[in-house]
Amino acid sequence: MEIQERILKLKKERGALLLSHFYEPAEIQDIADEVGDSLYLAQKGQSANHPVVLLAGVVFMAESVKILSPNKTVLVPDLNAGCSLVDSSPADQYRQWRMKHPEGICISYINCSAEVKAISDVICTSSNAEKIVNAIPKHRPILFGPDKNLGRYLSKKLNREMILWPGSCEVHVLFSSRKLFELKTNHPEALVLAHPECDETVLDYADVVGSTSLLLKTVEERPEKTFVVATETGIFHQMKKLRPDAELIQAPFQSSCACNDCPYMKLNSLEKIESALQTLTPEVQLPTQLMEKAKVSLDRMMALTQGQSVQWPESFSAPTVSI
């Protein structure tokens, strides 16, 4: 029996839902029940009736599913699938930064730890970030972290001043604006697509800036035949399915290294997925009090995404729960 068949059999036996991010290897995307960006995966994980959710992505995504659905068994293929944004925003330092501006509202990008979510007012993804920012009262200062590039892009586009945490994605910051300019000059017919985690100098050359979902939609709907794409290479699998007629060009990096793969996303494999379903490990487990505190900021995100109103705290006070 092929490994894909064994995984399908195990999924049925375990009552498991397999979720995959767009940046996962193609063979994982092809066997997943749902493939999407961070927001979509969080929504699907929360709404699923399955008692087991296996999220092939990075650990913070699985943590979000666990926080939103604490009674579900949430698995990951590899607990080492971290994120440079998580690593660059330790909760104790983030809390100190947060406490310097108690009157502000803290928006944290979903690429952060459960501990950081617990000291945030609201979470956002690249798909819903504009909606979240626009929901903040104009008179309230905004703190945005941990991705400074996404924060700077939103601040400039929406004309909202923000206090930014100095974090960045180790993959997206490696694109070269100079080489992109040269590539665009050589391919004037191409549409340049970029994720907002890229440096501002790269975004300046982009025709479309947006989340992975928006970039996919653009490739599917726009008439252009050539696209230059500045984001993680895993997205090309779905783009090729949507537009087999199109030429897809990876935006150039500053060096000649093969840096366009997220090393954390690519830790996952079919073999690890099969093992996780067999053993129900590695399981994402978080302290109950931490999940309750972190759920507040995720619930606000979900509500605002659905067009509902939320109440904002008057000022920040450090959570009593130990994080």
C-alpha positions in Angstrom: 0.0 0.0 0.0 1.3 3.5 -1.0 1.9 5.9 1.9 -0.8 8.2 0.6 -3.3 5.3 0.8 -2.1 4.5 4.3 -2.6 8.1 5.4 -6.1 8.2 4.0 -6.9 5.0 5.9 -5.5 6.4 9.1 -7.4 9.6 8.7 -10.6 7.7 8.5 -9.7 5.5 11.5 -8.8 8.5 13.7 -11.5 10.8 12.5 -8.8 13.3 11.6 -8.8 16.4 9.5 -5.6 17.1 7.6 -4.9 20.8 7.0 -2.0 22.1 4.9 -0.5 25.5 4.4 0.3 26.8 0.9 4.0 26.6 1.7 4.1 22.9 2.4 5.6 20.4 0.0 3.4 19.6 -3.0 2.8 16.0 -1.9 1.4 17.2 1.4 -0.9 19.7 -0.2 -2.2 17.1 -2.6 -3.3 14.8 0.2 -4.7 17.4 2.6 -8.4 17.9 3.2 -8.0 21.6 3.1 -5.1 23.8 1.8 -5.0 27.5 2.7 -3.4 30.5 4.5 -3.2 31.0 8.2 -6.7 32.5 8.6 -8.4 29.8 6.5 -6.7 27.0 8.4 -7.7 28.6 11.7 -11.3 28.9 10.6 -11.4 25.3 9.3 -9.7 23.9 12.3 -12.2 25.7 14.6 -15.3 24.7 12.6 -14.4 21.1 12.0 -16.4 18.3 13.6 -13.4 16.0 13.6 -12.0 15.1 17.0 -8.5 15.2 15.6 -6.9 17.9 13.5 -3.4 17.4 12.0 -2.0 20.7 10.8 0.9 20.5 8.3 2.4 23.9 8.6 4.3 25.5 11.5 3.6 25.0 15.2 2.1 28.5 15.8 -0.7 27.6 13.4 -1.5 24.5 15.2 -1.4 26.4 18.5 -4.1 28.7 17.1 -6.3 25.8 16.3 -5.8 24.3 19.8 -6.6 27.6 21.4 -9.8 28.0 19.4 -10.8 24.3 19.9 -9.2 23.2 23.2 -11.2 19.9 23.3 -9.7 18.7 20.0 -6.6 16.7 19.7 -4.3 18.9 17.6 -1.3 17.3 16.0 1.7 18.5 14.0 4.1 16.4 11.9 7.2 17.9 13.5 7.4 20.1 16.7 10.6 21.7 15.4 8.6 23.4 12.7 9.0 26.9 14.2 9.1 30.4 12.7 11.7 33.2 12.7 9.0 35.7 13.7 8.1 33.6 16.7 11.8 33.3 17.6 12.3 37.1 17.3 9.5 38.0 19.7 10.1 36.4 23.1 7.1 36.8 25.3 8.9 38.5 28.2 10.5 41.1 25.9 7.2 41.6 24.0 5.4 42.1 27.3 7.9 44.8 28.3 7.4 46.6 24.9 3.7 46.3 25.3 3.7 47.8 28.8 5.5 50.9 27.6 2.3 51.8 25.7 -0.6 50.7 28.0 -3.1 53.0 26.3 -2.4 51.5 22.9 -4.1 48.6 21.2 -1.7 45.8 20.3 -2.3 44.0 17.0 -0.1 40.9 16.7 0.4 39.0 13.5 -0.7 35.4 13.8 3.0 34.4 13.3 3.6 34.6 17.1 3.6 32.3 20.1 0.6 31.5 22.2 2.3 33.5 25.0 2.5 36.6 22.8 -1.2 36.1 21.7 -2.0 36.1 25.4 -0.6 39.7 25.8 -2.1 41.0 22.6 -5.5 42.7 22.1 -6.2 41.2 18.7 -4.5 38.9 16.2 -4.4 39.5 12.5 -3.3 37.6 9.4 -2.1 39.0 6.1 -5.6 38.3 4.7 -7.5 40.3 7.3 -4.9 42.8 8.6 -6.5 45.8 6.8 -9.9 45.0 8.3 -8.4 44.6 11.8 -6.5 47.9 11.6 -9.5 49.8 10.3 -11.5 48.5 13.3 -9.2 50.3 15.8 -10.6 53.6 17.0 -8.8 56.5 15.4 -7.8 58.0 18.8 -6.1 54.9 20.0 -2.4 54.3 19.3 -1.6 51.1 17.6 1.3 48.7 18.4 2.0 46.2 15.7 4.2 43.1 15.9 6.1 41.0 15.4 6.5 41.6 11.6 7.8 45.2 11.0 7.4 44.9 7.2 3.8 44.0 7.3 3.2 46.7 9.9 5.0 49.3 7.8 3.1 48.3 4.7 -0.3 48.6 6.6 0.7 51.9 8.2 1.6 53.5 4.9 -1.4 52.1 3.0 -4.0 52.9 5.6 -2.4 56.1 6.9 -2.3 54.9 10.5 0.7 55.6 12.6 2.0 52.5 14.3 4.7 51.5 16.9 6.4 48.5 15.3 8.1 45.6 16.9 11.4 44.9 14.9 10.8 41.4 13.7 10.9 39.9 10.2 10.5 36.7 8.3 13.9 35.2 7.4 12.7 34.0 4.0 10.8 37.1 2.8 13.5 39.6 3.7 16.0 37.9 1.4 14.4 39.1 -1.9 16.6 41.6 -3.8 15.0 44.9 -4.9 17.8 45.6 -7.3 17.6 42.2 -9.0 13.8 42.5 -9.0 14.1 45.8 -10.8 16.4 44.2 -13.4 14.0 41.2 -13.8 11.0 43.5 -14.2 13.0 45.5 -16.9 13.7 42.3 -18.8 10.0 41.1 -18.4 7.9 44.3 -18.8 4.9 42.1 -19.6 5.1 40.4 -16.2 2.9 41.1 -13.2 4.9 41.3 -10.0 3.3 39.8 -6.9 4.7 40.2 -3.4 3.7 39.2 0.1 3.7 42.1 2.6 6.4 40.4 4.7 8.9 41.5 2.1 11.1 44.6 2.6 9.6 47.9 1.6 12.1 48.3 -1.3 10.8 45.0 -2.8 7.1 46.0 -2.3 7.8 49.3 -4.2 8.3 47.2 -7.4 5.2 45.0 -6.8 2.0 45.4 -8.9 0.0 43.4 -6.3 0.8 43.1 -2.6 -1.2 40.7 -0.5 -1.6 37.5 1.4 -1.0 34.1 -0.2 -4.7 33.8 -0.9 -4.8 37.1 -2.7 -1.8 36.3 -4.7 -3.4 33.0 -5.8 -6.6 34.7 -6.7 -4.6 37.3 -8.8 -2.9 34.5 -10.8 -6.2 32.8 -11.4 -8.1 35.9 -12.5 -5.7 38.3 -14.1 -5.1 37.9 -17.9 -1.3 38.3 -17.8 0.7 35.2 -18.9 3.8 35.9 -16.8 4.0 36.4 -13.1 7.0 37.2 -10.9 6.3 36.0 -7.4 8.0 37.2 -4.2 6.9 34.7 -1.5 7.7 31.2 -0.4 8.1 28.7 -3.2 5.4 26.3 -2.0 2.7 28.6 -3.4 3.8 27.7 -6.9 2.1 24.3 -6.7 -1.3 25.8 -6.4 -0.6 28.5 -8.9 0.4 26.0 -11.5 -2.9 24.2 -10.9 -4.8 27.4 -11.4 -2.9 28.6 -14.4 -1.0 25.8 -16.2 -0.7 28.3 -19.2 1.2 30.9 -17.2 4.9 31.4 -16.7 5.7 31.7 -13.0 9.1 33.2 -12.1 10.5 33.2 -8.6 11.6 36.7 -7.5 15.4 36.9 -7.1 17.2 36.7 -3.8 20.1 38.9 -2.7 22.5 35.9 -3.0 22.5 32.8 -5.2 21.4 30.5 -2.4 18.2 28.5 -2.6 16.7 30.5 0.2 13.1 30.6 -1.2 12.1 27.5 0.8 11.0 28.1 4.4 13.2 25.6 6.3 10.5 25.1 8.9 7.6 24.4 6.5 9.8 21.9 4.7 10.5 19.9 7.8 7.2 18.2 7.4 6.8 15.0 5.2 4.3 12.3 4.4 6.3 9.9 6.6 5.9 12.2 9.6 2.2 12.7 8.9 1.7 9.0 8.8 3.6 8.6 12.1 1.5 11.3 13.7 -1.7 9.7 12.8 -0.5 6.3 14.0 0.7 7.5 17.4 -1.4 10.7 17.9 1.9 12.5 18.5 3.4 15.1 18.5 0.4 16.7 20.1 0.1 20.4 20.7 -0.6 21.0 24.3 -0.9 24.3 26.1 -1.8 25.3 29.7 -5.5 25.9 30.1 -5.1 29.4 31.6 -2.7 30.4 28.7 -5.2 29.2 26.1 -8.1 31.1 27.8 -6.0 34.3 27.7 -4.8 33.8 24.2 -8.3 33.0 23.0 -9.4 36.6 23.7 -7.2 38.1 21.0 -8.1 35.3 18.5 -11.8 35.6 19.2 -11.6 39.3 18.5 -9.9 38.5 15.2 -12.6 36.0 14.2 -15.4 38.5 15.1 -13.9 41.4 13.2 -13.2 39.2 10.2 -16.9 38.3 10.2 -17.9 42.0 10.4 -18.9 42.0 14.0 -18.0 44.7 16.5 -15.8 44.1 19.5 -15.0 45.9 22.8 -11.5 47.2 23.3 -9.8 47.4 26.8 -9.2 51.0 28.0 -5.6 50.1 28.9 -3.3 47.2 29.1 -2.5 45.4 32.3 -0.2 42.4 32.5 -2.1 39.1 32.6 -2.3 37.5 36.0 -1.8 34.1 34.3 1.8 33.0 34.1 3.1 33.0 30.6 
